[in-house]
Amino acid sequence: MAHTESPPTWTQRLLRYGTGALILALLAGALVILNRWLEQYSVADIRQALDRITGVQLLAASAAAAVSYWLLTLYDLLALRHLRRPLPYRWVAFTAFTSYAFSHSLGFASIIGATVRYRLYAPHGLGGVEVAQVTLFVVTTFMLGLATVMPVVMLIDPTALKALHVPPGSATLLGLAALAILVAYAVGGFWLRRPLRMFGHAIAFPRPSIALRQLLLGLCDLSLAALVLYLCLPPSDAVSYADVLVAFGLALVAGIISHVPGGLGVFDAIVLVSLTPAMPGNDVMAGLLVFRLIYYLAPLVIAGLMFGGVEAFQARRRIGGLSRGISAAISPAVPLVLAACIFITGAFLLFSRATPEETLPAPFDATALPLVEMSHFTGSVAGVLLILLAHAVQRRLHAAWVLSLVLLATGCVSALLKGGDWPEAIVPGLIFLALLPARKEFHRRGNILRNPLTPSWFIATGVALASAFWLGLFSYKHIAFSDELWWHFTLHGDASRFLRASVAVGVIALGAALAHLVSAASRDPEEREEKSAAPLSAARRTD
């Protein structure tokens, strides 16, 4: 008799989504902190701070980010060496880059990273337990790096913890104590030679040579990531690299604890609170914005384009054995990568519509008002629909693939109608080109509404919508919202357009939520019926 998995009860669903609601509440608290600390600044102030960031800084930050991601590939390489399961470096690098591009942007590193690794490592002989051990090793290496950075900073510059009001003498003692614990971990392999038993599986403790490499690798990686943030900040003598390193480490810890995807809001609030005593808040926010573009968005878009490029190359008739091998390896992860890219693109469209237009081209006058209004409204609607469709793209639904193409094209055209804003049109245009050749990956037929949001997608969707709405409120906080604002149609009436688009986005999101609830409620009786019919069918087969 085949075992039939019972559907989750309403209590289990309430627990899952209640946890998501708690995470969203933490995000709301972080947004309140951001709003309080940025009360005296405006979007114009942040744009002025962005203008002070030089091209040399951007190139240096991009180079540091590239080296940081290269070091991340060594995490997996070291983990496989620890397990004595060597694989070709090109596969390890591709898998590591993809998993980190996902987990950095969407959060849930232990879940998303393990999923991507299993899909890409399984064809090369790694089982589920081994992939779980690789993920555990990678997460441990990251946490060790985080634990190593702070003691090193405490010893080199004890005054770097002034934001936490820790005296220099106490900081030095804490640093020495933490380093002693890390040294104990590094040499623990001399005594813990026998594997540890966890959940019925044997897990070998890292050998001293492996443990030392873990500490060094984690330290270098996090130091480089903090360097990216430091280089993204407008030039200032008031904030040192050590100050940024401490703020970065604290913000990472808070982001991990909160489980908010990408640490959005929580990470930014901690960095803002830590650095604003020495640097204006608009400078800090400008640096955080550029940091997220370089360290989060750019790798995710690159990963999506890599997958789309391989899919396009695979579609050609003349294809070599090497490209066939690459396609076979990455094909299972294509929908997941593209789903993340589509989600980020939807959030990007919402964020761009939540901020006022700085200038419009000279030919634009009152006759172009309908184009501007239509561009703003359709771009916002396309953004929220892309966010809601992303989970269906991950499930390889053909209808979701078609609708995503239409919405990406709509987002691209709407940006061009808004005074030829080609920089904004690039993002949906590139994702459109990456999604187009992946037609064969989306072969499943079915109703999109019959695939409800999982808790992780539910949280990510709530984070994106709440952040976009907060960004709009922050952008137009100097404007008094009133009934007349609803019917205010002018070429520079961005606040009115944001208000009308926000209502449309809210209605669409609420409608999608109700549709999923109705679908889930109607599916429960069917699942119970199938569950009760399964034993009868099995009994007939045995007869």
Disulfide bonds with the S-S distance in Angstrom:
none
